Amino acid sequence: MSPHIVALEAGLAVVLDKIDNKAKTTSDGRDFWAVNPKGYVPALELDNGEVLTEGPAIVQYLADLNPAAKLLPPAGTFERTRVQEMLGYINSELHKSFSPLFNPASSTEVRAEREGYLRKRYAHVEKQLAGKSYLFGEQFGVADAYLFTVTTWAAYVKIDLAEFPNLAAFQARVAARPAVQAAMAAERPTR
C-alpha cells in the first residue's frame, strides 16, 4: 500500500492491478511470475515495459517523479540518506519481522519471540517520532507511508502497540490523510 499512498500524495496517476497471490495471476489473467519473477507485490510496471520491485525503491522512484510534492529530500543530500536509512530499517526490522506472524503454522514460541523483537524495534520508532508529526518533522514523506502500512499489520496479527503513544498518534494522523484514505479504500479486500 505504501507505493499507492506515495503515488496519490505525489499526484501521479497509477493503475492498480489486484493480484491473486494464491494463483499468482493478475486481474486480467496474466501470469504474475512473468511480471515479477520474485512473485510478490509491490511491482510497478512502467509504460516502457520496465518493472520496478521492492517497496522502498518504488516509493523513492515515485517521489522523484514529482519533487514539488516534497515526499523525499533531493538525491545526494544527507537528509535523503537518512530517509533511505529509515526505509531500510522499516524493511528489515519491521516488515520482515511480521512475516511469521501471518503464518498460522507459526508456533507460540515463534510468535512470542517476533512480538518481543518488534516491540524493541518499535521502541526506536517511538523515540524517532517524539515531538514530531512525522518521522522527519512536519513534512509527510515516503518513510511515513511505509511505516504506516507496516504498522497497520499489528492489528491484523493481534499485537497491541498501545505502549507507544507517539506511534499511535502518528498512525491516526497518517490514516486521516486523504491520499491514505483513498489508497486504503481502493485496496480494501472485496470479499
C-alpha positions as CSV (number, residue, x, y, z in Angstrom):
1,M,0.0,0.0,0.0
2,S,2.9,2.5,0.6
3,P,3.7,2.9,-3.1
4,H,0.0,3.6,-3.7
5,I,-0.1,6.2,-1.0
6,V,3.0,7.9,-2.3
7,A,1.6,7.9,-5.9
8,L,-1.5,9.6,-4.6
9,E,0.4,12.1,-2.4
10,A,2.5,12.9,-5.4
11,G,-0.5,13.4,-7.7
12,L,0.6,10.6,-10.0
13,A,-1.9,8.5,-12.0
14,V,-1.3,4.8,-11.5
15,V,-3.5,1.9,-12.5
16,L,-3.9,-0.7,-9.8
17,D,-3.9,-4.4,-10.7
18,K,-5.0,-6.6,-7.9
19,I,-3.0,-9.9,-7.8
20,D,-4.4,-13.3,-6.8
21,N,-1.5,-14.3,-4.6
22,K,-2.5,-17.9,-4.5
23,A,-2.9,-18.4,-8.2
24,K,-0.2,-15.8,-9.0
25,T,-2.3,-14.1,-11.7
26,T,-3.1,-10.5,-12.4
27,S,-6.8,-9.3,-12.6
28,D,-6.7,-9.8,-16.4
29,G,-5.3,-13.4,-16.0
30,R,-1.6,-12.8,-16.8
31,D,0.9,-14.9,-15.0
32,F,2.3,-12.6,-12.2
33,W,5.6,-14.5,-12.2
34,A,6.1,-13.1,-15.7
35,V,5.6,-9.6,-14.4
36,N,7.7,-10.1,-11.2
37,P,9.9,-13.1,-11.1
38,K,10.1,-12.6,-7.3
39,G,6.4,-13.4,-7.1
40,Y,5.3,-10.8,-4.7
41,V,4.0,-7.3,-4.6
42,P,4.6,-4.5,-5.0
43,A,5.7,-4.4,-8.6
44,L,5.5,-1.2,-10.6
45,E,5.2,-1.9,-14.3
46,L,6.3,1.2,-16.3
47,D,4.9,2.3,-19.7
48,N,8.3,1.3,-21.3
49,G,7.9,-2.2,-20.0
50,E,10.4,-2.0,-17.2
51,V,9.3,-3.4,-13.9
52,L,10.5,-2.0,-10.6
53,T,10.1,-4.1,-7.5
54,E,10.7,-3.6,-3.7
55,G,8.6,-1.1,-1.9
56,P,11.5,1.2,-0.7
57,A,12.8,1.5,-4.3
58,I,9.3,2.1,-5.7
59,V,8.4,4.9,-3.3
60,Q,11.6,6.7,-4.0
61,Y,11.1,6.4,-7.7
62,L,7.6,7.7,-7.5
63,A,8.5,10.6,-5.2
64,D,11.3,11.6,-7.5
65,L,8.7,11.9,-10.4
66,N,7.2,14.9,-8.6
67,P,9.8,16.6,-6.4
68,A,7.4,19.5,-5.7
69,A,5.3,17.2,-3.5
70,K,8.3,17.1,-1.1
71,L,7.9,13.4,-0.2
72,L,11.6,12.8,-0.3
73,P,14.7,15.0,0.0
74,P,16.8,15.6,-3.1
75,A,19.2,12.9,-4.2
76,G,22.7,13.3,-2.9
77,T,21.7,15.1,0.3
78,F,22.4,13.8,3.8
79,E,18.6,14.2,4.5
80,R,17.9,11.7,1.7
81,T,20.4,9.3,3.1
82,R,18.6,9.5,6.5
83,V,15.3,8.6,4.8
84,Q,16.9,5.7,3.0
85,E,18.3,4.6,6.3
86,M,14.8,4.6,7.8
87,L,13.3,2.8,4.8
88,G,16.0,0.1,5.3
89,Y,15.1,-0.1,9.0
90,I,11.4,-0.5,8.3
91,N,12.0,-3.0,5.6
92,S,14.5,-5.3,7.5
93,E,13.5,-4.8,11.2
94,L,9.7,-4.3,11.0
95,H,8.3,-5.6,7.7
96,K,10.2,-8.9,7.7
97,S,9.5,-9.4,11.4
98,F,5.8,-9.6,10.7
99,S,6.1,-12.5,8.2
100,P,6.0,-15.4,10.7
101,L,3.0,-13.7,12.4
102,F,0.9,-14.0,9.3
103,N,1.7,-17.8,9.1
104,P,-1.0,-19.7,11.1
105,A,1.5,-22.6,11.4
106,S,4.0,-20.4,13.4
107,S,4.4,-21.8,16.9
108,T,3.5,-19.9,20.1
109,E,7.3,-19.6,20.8
110,V,8.0,-18.1,17.4
111,R,5.1,-15.7,17.7
112,A,6.3,-14.6,21.2
113,E,9.8,-14.1,20.0
114,R,8.7,-12.0,17.0
115,E,6.4,-9.9,19.1
116,G,9.2,-9.1,21.5
117,Y,11.6,-8.3,18.7
118,L,9.0,-6.0,17.1
119,R,8.4,-4.2,20.4
120,K,12.2,-3.4,20.7
121,R,12.2,-2.1,17.1
122,Y,9.1,0.0,17.7
123,A,10.7,1.5,20.8
124,H,13.3,3.0,18.4
125,V,10.5,4.4,16.2
126,E,8.7,5.8,19.2
127,K,11.8,7.8,20.1
128,Q,12.1,9.0,16.4
129,L,8.5,10.3,16.5
130,A,8.9,12.2,19.8
131,G,7.9,15.8,19.3
132,K,7.2,15.3,15.6
133,S,4.2,14.8,13.4
134,Y,6.1,12.5,11.1
135,L,9.4,10.6,11.2
136,F,11.5,13.6,10.0
137,G,9.5,16.5,11.3
138,E,6.3,18.1,10.0
139,Q,6.6,17.0,6.3
140,F,4.9,13.7,5.4
141,G,7.2,11.5,3.3
142,V,7.9,8.1,1.8
143,A,9.2,6.6,5.0
144,D,5.9,7.7,6.8
145,A,3.9,5.9,4.1
146,Y,5.9,2.7,4.6
147,L,5.9,2.9,8.4
148,F,2.1,3.4,8.4
149,T,1.5,0.5,6.1
150,V,3.6,-2.0,8.0
151,T,2.3,-0.9,11.4
152,T,-1.4,-1.4,10.3
153,W,-0.5,-5.1,10.2
154,A,-0.2,-5.2,14.0
155,A,-4.0,-5.1,14.5
156,Y,-4.4,-7.9,11.9
157,V,-2.0,-10.2,13.8
158,K,-3.3,-9.0,17.1
159,I,-0.3,-7.2,18.5
160,D,-1.3,-4.3,20.8
161,L,1.1,-1.4,20.3
162,A,-0.7,0.9,22.9
163,E,2.6,1.2,24.8
164,F,3.8,3.5,22.0
165,P,1.7,6.7,22.2
166,N,3.8,8.6,19.6
167,L,3.3,5.8,17.2
168,A,-0.5,5.7,17.9
169,A,-0.8,9.4,17.3
170,F,1.3,9.0,14.1
171,Q,-0.9,6.2,12.8
172,A,-4.1,8.2,13.5
173,R,-2.5,11.3,11.8
174,V,-1.5,9.4,8.7
175,A,-4.8,7.5,8.5
176,A,-6.6,10.8,8.3
177,R,-4.7,12.0,5.2
178,P,-7.0,12.0,2.1
179,A,-4.4,10.1,0.0
180,V,-4.1,7.4,2.6
181,Q,-7.9,7.1,2.9
182,A,-8.2,6.8,-0.8
183,A,-5.4,4.1,-1.0
184,M,-7.0,2.1,1.8
185,A,-10.4,2.2,0.2
186,A,-9.0,1.1,-3.2
187,E,-7.0,-1.7,-1.7
188,R,-9.6,-3.0,0.7
189,P,-10.5,-6.6,0.0
190,T,-13.8,-7.0,-1.7
191,R,-14.7,-10.3,-0.1
